[in-house]
Amino acid sequence: MIEQEMNRLLERAKTDEDLKSRLLETQYENDPVQSFCNICAQLGHDITVGGLFAYGMAMNDSKLRATNGGGSFEIEGWDDLYENFLDELRR
């Protein structure tokens, strides 16, 4: 569900320069993800900090399970959904 909401928001932001700018500027806030989620809530998108975190955990867990026998160490360097969203919006 959160992935669908993020995709809807991305399509909306790609056609609305003001929204795109507001979302990109969240990266400079003291709490960027919360600022991002506040904008999402104002726009009626069901995207929360907890939802983003849970999605990221589920994706990382599934990648670890995909290793033969399961990975025993956390893999560093995976981007989160918020960062991936901003990267896609910059394109």
C-alpha positions in Angstrom: 0.0 0.0 0.0 2.7 2.5 0.9 4.5 1.8 -2.3 1.4 2.6 -4.3 0.9 5.8 -2.3 4.5 6.8 -3.0 4.0 6.1 -6.7 0.9 8.2 -6.8 2.7 11.1 -5.0 5.6 10.8 -7.4 3.4 11.1 -10.5 1.6 14.1 -8.9 4.9 15.8 -8.0 6.4 15.3 -11.5 3.6 17.5 -12.9 3.5 20.1 -10.1 6.8 22.0 -9.8 5.7 23.6 -6.5 5.0 20.3 -4.9 8.2 18.8 -6.3 10.2 21.7 -4.8 8.5 21.3 -1.4 9.2 17.6 -1.3 12.8 18.0 -2.3 13.4 20.7 0.3 12.4 18.3 3.1 15.9 16.8 2.9 17.3 19.9 4.5 14.9 19.9 7.5 16.0 18.8 11.0 13.7 15.8 10.6 13.4 15.3 6.8 11.2 12.2 6.8 8.7 13.7 9.3 8.6 16.9 7.2 8.0 14.8 4.1 5.2 12.8 5.8 3.6 16.1 7.0 3.3 17.3 3.4 2.0 13.9 2.4 -0.7 14.1 5.1 -1.7 17.6 4.0 -2.2 16.3 0.5 -4.3 13.3 1.6 -1.6 10.6 1.0 -1.4 7.9 3.6 2.4 8.0 4.1 3.8 7.9 7.6 7.2 7.6 9.1 6.2 4.3 10.6 5.0 3.1 7.2 8.2 4.1 5.5 10.3 2.4 8.2 8.2 -0.8 8.2 8.4 -1.0 4.4 12.2 -0.6 4.5 12.5 -3.3 7.2 10.4 -5.7 5.2 12.4 -5.1 2.1 15.8 -5.5 3.9 14.5 -8.7 5.7 13.4 -10.2 2.4 16.8 -9.5 0.8 18.5 -11.2 3.7 16.1 -14.2 3.4 16.9 -14.4 -0.3 20.4 -15.5 0.5 21.0 -19.2 0.6 20.4 -20.2 4.2 19.6 -16.6 5.2 22.1 -13.8 5.6 23.7 -13.6 9.0 24.9 -10.0 8.8 23.1 -6.8 8.0 23.9 -5.5 4.6 24.9 -1.9 4.6 24.3 0.6 1.8 20.7 -0.1 0.9 18.7 3.1 0.3 15.4 3.6 1.9 12.1 4.4 0.3 12.3 8.1 1.1 15.8 8.5 -0.5 14.7 6.5 -3.5 11.7 8.7 -3.9 13.8 11.9 -3.9 16.3 10.3 -6.3 13.5 9.5 -8.7 11.9 13.0 -8.3 15.2 14.6 -9.3 15.3 12.8 -12.6 
